[in-house]
Every structure is written in structure tokens, then in C-alpha cells.
Amino acid sequence: MTQDDTLVRKSVLTTVVVVIAFTLAAPFGTATVGATTTPPSDTDEYAVVQGDECYTIKPIGDGHLTAEEFYDYRDPDTEPSSHSYSSHGTRHLQENDASLLFLHEGGDGLSLGVVHDRHGGGSEGGAATMTFTDLPENGEWVVEDDAYADRDDEFSHRNGSSRITWVYGANRTDGGVFNGGLDDEFSITIQPRFNEDAAFQQYDGELTDWQVISGNSTGHERISLNMNQPIEIRSGGCTSYAVSELDIDESVTTGESTAVEATVENNGVYAETFTVPITVDGEVVDEQEVTLEPGETATVSSSVTLEEAGTHTVGVANETMDVTADDGEQLPGFGVGVALAALLIAFVARVRP
């Protein structure tokens, strides 16, 4: 045997050993994905909380019109002008004897809007007083309906709070729009007083419904609120939780059950019951319910069975990892590691002088 032959055989032997080492190490053991927060709620979702009820809402608007353009308040001094002293841009939302609350996404960011009654709807007018607290300091009421001199409405603003009383006659609207600071996290409390409970009342008409408007794929939907209770409107949907420490075997056998565990934390401000989905390749295969106080964590456990060989994506909520399923048919009775070890023994025996 020449020296060159010896070097070649040693090189091949080293390669085989490295391949065996990687093969034996790779498929075994478990993997844990940790410390990655996965909020399941849409970033464009917001919540209206009243008593024990929580409603997830989305903004309306096309993202282009500013709050002032969308509301489109008109009086004899505006352009375009009108003697209606009303909102023309929200006519598709307005309802007789209803007070509306909405979030608007426009060219100037997110805004909070209020409009009472319906322009030209035949109502007899109305009155409402609302106190807004914890308004963002860098925001302002960009629309005050009405805005003319010597108006009957009263707008009082101080240190992140506003107290507004609206009174309006037949066939008109009143309202306003607050813009600024709402693109960050916020939580605003609104205390309503309608009709004879308002600070003052000048007309015979009455508001009979308080609604929050939420955007959806077909336009908008309405949610009726209790007219006698305050609400909180805040960023984030009603369900707000995070998933971390996803734990599952990286390699499993087809047809056999394997455990899945993850940590769930309530990162909202209310006690909530969450339905946490367990998924395989994007399809929900199980759901686990967990009730948590704010800041509390719990471990959710389940199991999955992969019926087909190959790589699959297993997840808890939006936290996922890839799992390889082996049906054992490639090298029956042994396994890749054992087969390569046998290959190494045979090779050593052959090259031994």
C-alpha cells in the first residue's frame, strides 16, 4: 500500500465518522422555543369594556381622509357651507335618536369620534353630556360640533380630560372628533349622561340608543351599549395573551402520540378565559381553555399524532416549530445511525493492513 492510498483511506474514514456523528446527534431529543411573545390579537383591534362585557372593535375609514375630512362638519362659515350645523361625512353611519362612538383610521392616524342623531332624519333634537378622562396629552379635539360663536354646546378641556355637553335641534347632529396620541397604547374612560341627565336640555327630543361602530370586511357593524354605565375604550382586543416556552420533540414516529407544552401569560389588564389553539400545519387539532388573572401564567398541555412522514409545523397559538416524523421504512430494523456505524466497521475491516 502506498502512502497516498493510506492518506486517501484516512480521509474517507474521517468523513464517515463525521457523518455518523451528525446523524446520531441530529434527530434525537426535544427542543424548546422560549421567551418569544406571540399576541394572538390583531394589531388593529381595540376593546370597549363596559361592566363585565368586553367588545373587540376595529376602526372605520380608508386610511386616507383626515378626521376633519371624514366628519365633514358644515355651517354657514365652512367650505363647503351649509345651514345644517351638522356632520355630512358620517351620514352613512347616523341613525335617528342614536348616539354613536367610533374609531377612525385616516391620513392623520387614529381618531376617536362621536356623533349624535341623524342629519335630516326627522328627530326632535336631543342632549348629552360626556366626560372623557385619560385622553392622550398630545391630542386635541380637531372637530367640535358645533363650532360657531355663541353656540349652546359646552366644551371644557383640562389636563387630559374633557367634559362636553351637546344640545341640538330637530334634524341636526352634534358631536366631535379627538385626534393625536391614539396610535400608541391608550385607555380612555367615557362617562355618559343622556337626555334629562345631561347638564342641561333645551329640546324635546331624546336619545334612545348608544352604539359603538366597528369596521368589518363589508363596512361596519353596530354594538348597543348601556346608556347609564361608563365605558373604557382601549388599545388591544379583548383577548390579550402571550405564548412562550413551546416544548415538543423535534423527531417523532408517525402514528405515535407526542406531548406538546407551552406557557401562556395574560398580558392584559383584566382576568380572562383564553381558548388556546393547538395546530399542525396550520390546522387546529385541539383547543385548551385557561383562565388567568392579569400577569398570571399557566402551562397548557396537549398531544399530537403525525400520520405522515416528513417535516410538519406544530404550534400553540402563533408560536410554532418544525417537527420531523419518521415512518421507520427507510432502514427497517435498524435506523440510520446503526446502519452507518455498521458501514464504518466494515470499512475499517477492509482498510486494515
C-alpha positions, 0 to 999 in steps of 0.5 A: 500500500502506498502512502497516498492510498493510506492518506486517501483511506484516512480521509474517507474514514474521517468523513464517515465518522463525521457523518455518523456523528451528525446523524446520531446527534441530529434527530434525537431529543426535544427542543424548546422555543422560549421567551418569544411573545406571540399576541394572538390579537390583531394589531388593529383591534381595540376593546370597549369594556363596559361592566363585565362585557368586553367588545373587540372593535376595529376602526372605520375609514380608508386610511386616507381622509383626515378626521376633519375630512371624514366628519365633514362638519358644515355651517354657514362659515365652512367650505363647503357651507351649509345651514345644517350645523351638522356632520355630512361625512358620517351620514352613512353611519347616523341613525335617528335618536342614536348616539354613536362612538367610533374609531377612525383610521385616516391620513392623520392616524387614529381618531376617536369620534362621536356623533349624535342623531341623524342629519335630516332624519326627522328627530326632535333634537336631543342632549348629552353630556360626556366626560372623557378622562385619560385622553392622550396629552398630545391630542386635541379635539380637531372637530367640535360640533358645533363650532360657531360663536355663541353656540349652546354646546359646552366644551371644557378641556383640562389636563387630559380630560374633557367634559362636553355637553351637546344640545341640538335641534330637530334634524341636526347632529352634534358631536366631535372628533379627538385626534393625536396620541391614539396610535400608541397604547391608550385607555380612555374612560367615557362617562355618559349622561343622556337626555334629562341627565345631561347638564342641561336640555333645551329640546324635546327630543331624546336619545334612545340608543348608544352604539359603538361602530366597528369596521368589518370586511363589508363596512361596519357593524353596530354594538348597543351599549348601556346608556347609564354605565361608563365605558373604557375604550382601549388599545388591544382586543379583548383577548390579550395573551402571550405564548412562550416556552413551546416544548415538543420533540423535534423527531417523532414516529408517525402514528405515535402520540407526542406531548406538546407544552407551552406557557401562556401569560395574560398580558392584559389588564383584566382576568380572562378565559383564553381558548388556546389553539393547538395546530399542525400545519396550520390546522387546529387539532385541539383547543385548551381553555385557561383562565388567568388573572392579569400577569398570571401564567399557566402551562397548557398541555396537549398531544399530537399524532403525525400520520405522515412522514416528513417535516410538519409545523406544530404550534400553540397559538402563533408560536410554532416549530418544525417537527420531523416524523419518521415512518421507520421504512427507510432502514427497517430494523435498524435506523440510520445511525446503526446502519452507518456505524455498521458501514464504518466497521466494515470499512475499517475491516477492509482498510486494515493492513 
